[in-house]
Amino acid sequence: SNHPTNVTFDGCRFASNATGDANVAIYGDNISFDYSTFEPSADTAPPTPYNSGYQYGIDLRYNGRVTIDHSDFWGWGNGIQFGFSTQAKPFVVKNSWFHDARDDGGIDHTDAILSNSGGPSYMVFDHNTIASVGNTQGLALQTEPDGQHYDHVSITNNYFSGFGYTIALGENIAGDTNMTFTGNTFGTDFKPVYGPMYDEDNWNSAEGNVWRNNKWRVVPGSYYAPTSDDGKYWWPDGTKRATDYGG
């Protein structure tokens, strides 16, 4: 079958209420979304009831290069689902905003950016805001079947808040390699159901994995106090310290 190549969507709006499907399904290569919006078709503003929302803003269904830049996702069950990324054809999400997930009502998982399988490599997540109520994760690098793992993952300068666990960096970090998690912020806008990271015991600084200069942002008037913890270093175990993590 034919696969479109070298397509850029600039300033486009993609809207549906496909509760079990995607606003956009990608079967092509070198596809870019710049300054685009992924939203429900039945609502003009959040909050979004379950039946008015959509399942995926983008569902990547082909091993092609994809770049999302300066784009806005709301009303989703999952903002983006992907299962492909390689050094030659990387998956890149930057400068984008994931917020106001649909009301999942406990029906399904709710993730801003989701991978259900280990194996993708050379992904880049930079300078995004991922903040919402939701029952799973904001950045969800999840199941790693058949010994597959994540490799060369760059997660830098993002703002995270909320969800069940706010982030998941693989289910067995001991097998994941060259994962860089630096310059990120854990914000207290929304209280996570369980904690900042799933599973906090998985972080391993071997195999080229680096955790540096990540900090807490205590939002005044939020669920969290004391505000004196604002600016402290965010450690992989979810605690906050006066000194940076050394691994």
Legacy VTK file of the C-alpha trace (Angstrom):
# vtk DataFile Version 3.0
C-alpha trace
ASCII
DATASET POLYDATA
POINTS 247 float
0.000 0.000 0.000
1.045 3.628 -0.467
2.355 5.673 2.450
2.334 9.482 2.238
5.701 11.130 2.832
7.016 14.592 3.676
3.721 16.101 4.838
3.509 19.059 7.235
0.262 20.167 8.875
0.695 23.789 9.887
-1.916 25.458 12.087
-4.539 22.746 11.532
-7.422 21.709 13.794
-8.307 18.033 14.142
-11.577 17.327 15.926
-13.726 14.262 16.595
-15.669 12.485 19.310
-14.427 9.010 18.310
-14.388 7.609 21.827
-12.546 4.461 20.701
-10.516 5.795 17.777
-8.129 8.536 16.698
-8.461 12.069 15.414
-5.418 11.300 13.241
-3.950 7.878 12.370
-0.500 8.031 10.787
0.545 5.550 8.105
3.216 7.746 6.509
6.832 8.892 6.851
8.284 12.283 7.718
4.969 13.644 8.964
4.996 16.883 10.974
2.375 18.784 12.955
3.220 22.411 13.724
0.971 24.747 15.723
-1.921 22.307 15.387
-4.803 21.500 17.727
-6.342 18.124 18.592
-9.704 18.566 20.257
-13.234 17.180 20.676
-15.766 18.025 17.996
-18.668 18.391 20.426
-17.064 20.734 22.982
-15.627 24.202 22.658
-13.854 24.116 26.021
-13.080 21.657 28.830
-14.220 19.797 30.841
-14.969 17.018 28.362
-17.357 14.164 29.248
-16.237 10.701 28.188
-18.678 10.387 25.269
-17.724 13.801 23.923
-14.001 13.071 23.878
-11.823 10.998 21.585
-9.430 8.113 22.260
-6.215 9.290 20.548
-5.225 12.673 19.210
-2.571 10.892 17.136
-2.164 7.139 16.754
1.115 6.213 15.056
0.475 3.063 13.009
3.540 2.933 10.757
7.289 3.067 11.268
7.868 6.573 9.974
9.475 9.768 11.224
6.980 11.923 13.152
7.495 15.372 14.659
4.951 17.276 16.773
5.874 20.876 17.590
3.960 23.681 19.303
0.701 21.742 19.292
-2.230 21.535 21.690
-4.063 18.370 22.849
-7.182 18.311 25.025
-10.317 16.186 25.471
-8.379 12.964 24.877
-8.276 9.519 26.400
-4.667 9.336 25.169
-3.082 12.361 23.539
-0.627 10.340 21.439
-0.042 6.618 21.125
3.136 5.414 19.418
5.032 2.149 19.030
7.724 3.088 16.516
10.892 5.157 16.712
14.406 4.538 15.414
17.575 6.545 14.928
16.758 6.920 11.224
13.086 7.735 11.833
12.721 9.230 15.309
9.562 10.212 17.177
9.809 13.801 18.461
7.378 15.796 20.607
8.409 19.310 21.617
6.989 22.633 22.766
3.491 21.141 23.073
0.691 21.199 25.642
-1.308 18.208 26.869
-4.094 19.192 29.235
-7.705 18.617 30.275
-8.097 14.928 29.473
-11.645 13.684 28.973
-13.432 12.242 31.981
-12.398 8.571 31.801
-14.793 7.506 34.539
-12.505 4.566 35.269
-13.373 3.079 31.865
-9.880 3.002 30.378
-6.323 4.212 30.791
-5.721 7.920 30.399
-2.245 8.951 29.236
-0.923 12.057 27.512
1.850 10.265 25.579
1.698 6.461 25.527
3.892 3.600 24.344
2.604 0.131 25.153
5.750 -1.744 24.159
9.466 -1.544 24.702
11.515 -1.320 21.552
11.170 2.294 20.335
14.492 4.160 20.476
15.832 7.644 19.844
12.671 9.387 21.051
12.776 13.061 22.028
10.371 14.762 24.454
11.459 18.354 25.007
9.884 21.448 26.516
6.325 20.146 26.776
3.690 20.879 29.417
1.897 17.657 30.399
-0.558 18.414 33.183
-4.012 16.956 33.807
-6.181 14.781 35.957
-5.984 11.214 34.611
-5.784 7.684 35.953
-2.536 6.507 34.339
0.496 8.606 33.309
1.439 11.839 31.604
4.488 10.373 29.882
3.746 6.646 29.787
6.605 4.449 28.588
4.855 1.273 29.611
4.912 -2.482 28.985
8.139 -4.051 27.789
7.252 -7.540 26.495
9.613 -10.276 25.285
12.722 -8.659 26.720
12.324 -5.457 24.691
13.473 -2.187 26.213
13.654 1.535 25.515
16.932 3.000 24.261
18.196 6.542 23.663
15.288 8.437 25.190
15.741 12.175 25.711
13.262 13.706 28.186
14.296 17.299 28.822
12.861 20.587 30.086
9.274 19.358 30.464
6.658 20.350 33.032
4.729 17.386 34.484
1.760 17.333 36.852
-1.081 15.026 37.872
-2.295 11.625 36.582
-2.118 8.316 38.501
1.627 8.146 38.479
2.816 11.295 36.745
5.438 9.521 34.609
6.512 5.964 33.766
10.011 5.440 32.373
9.739 1.786 31.425
8.604 -1.078 33.595
12.136 -2.389 34.000
14.608 0.467 33.850
17.436 -1.986 34.525
17.070 -3.072 30.909
16.567 0.411 29.440
19.617 2.204 28.101
20.801 5.743 27.420
17.783 7.394 28.975
18.333 11.094 29.760
15.911 12.766 32.170
17.165 16.299 32.801
15.835 19.773 33.487
12.268 18.608 34.116
9.797 19.982 36.651
7.280 18.118 38.800
4.443 20.562 39.467
1.802 20.384 42.168
-1.037 21.775 40.023
-2.781 18.373 40.150
-2.256 15.733 42.803
-1.131 12.379 41.393
-3.207 9.477 42.666
-0.134 7.425 43.583
3.062 9.422 43.132
5.448 11.136 40.724
6.925 8.050 39.022
6.013 4.425 38.307
7.899 2.439 39.457
10.257 4.599 41.491
12.391 1.563 42.417
13.144 0.905 38.736
15.480 3.837 38.155
19.015 2.618 37.536
21.884 4.947 36.701
23.772 2.176 34.936
23.552 1.589 31.178
24.011 5.268 30.340
20.872 6.487 32.132
21.143 10.025 33.538
18.890 11.884 36.009
19.984 15.481 36.620
18.657 18.926 37.538
14.994 17.979 37.906
13.021 20.080 40.389
9.751 20.443 42.244
7.451 23.382 41.603
5.133 23.958 44.527
2.182 25.889 43.114
0.710 28.331 45.658
-2.807 27.322 46.656
-2.435 23.779 45.338
-2.857 20.546 47.288
0.770 20.599 48.431
2.459 22.454 51.264
4.954 23.696 52.431
5.889 26.162 49.734
9.451 26.039 51.101
9.913 22.849 49.061
9.577 24.873 45.870
12.755 24.590 43.809
14.115 21.540 45.582
15.582 18.728 43.519
13.244 15.954 42.361
14.781 12.539 42.991
13.683 9.332 41.212
12.070 8.003 44.377
9.693 10.980 44.376
11.334 12.760 47.275
12.631 16.299 47.175
16.137 17.189 48.355
18.381 20.204 48.763
21.029 18.575 46.571
20.800 17.100 43.098
20.545 13.379 42.463
23.940 11.951 41.647
22.935 9.131 39.306
LINES 1 248
247 0 1 2 3 4 5 6 7 8 9 10 11 12 13 14 15 16 17 18 19 20 21 22 23 24 25 26 27 28 29 30 31 32 33 34 35 36 37 38 39 40 41 42 43 44 45 46 47 48 49 50 51 52 53 54 55 56 57 58 59 60 61 62 63 64 65 66 67 68 69 70 71 72 73 74 75 76 77 78 79 80 81 82 83 84 85 86 87 88 89 90 91 92 93 94 95 96 97 98 99 100 101 102 103 104 105 106 107 108 109 110 111 112 113 114 115 116 117 118 119 120 121 122 123 124 125 126 127 128 129 130 131 132 133 134 135 136 137 138 139 140 141 142 143 144 145 146 147 148 149 150 151 152 153 154 155 156 157 158 159 160 161 162 163 164 165 166 167 168 169 170 171 172 173 174 175 176 177 178 179 180 181 182 183 184 185 186 187 188 189 190 191 192 193 194 195 196 197 198 199 200 201 202 203 204 205 206 207 208 209 210 211 212 213 214 215 216 217 218 219 220 221 222 223 224 225 226 227 228 229 230 231 232 233 234 235 236 237 238 239 240 241 242 243 244 245 246
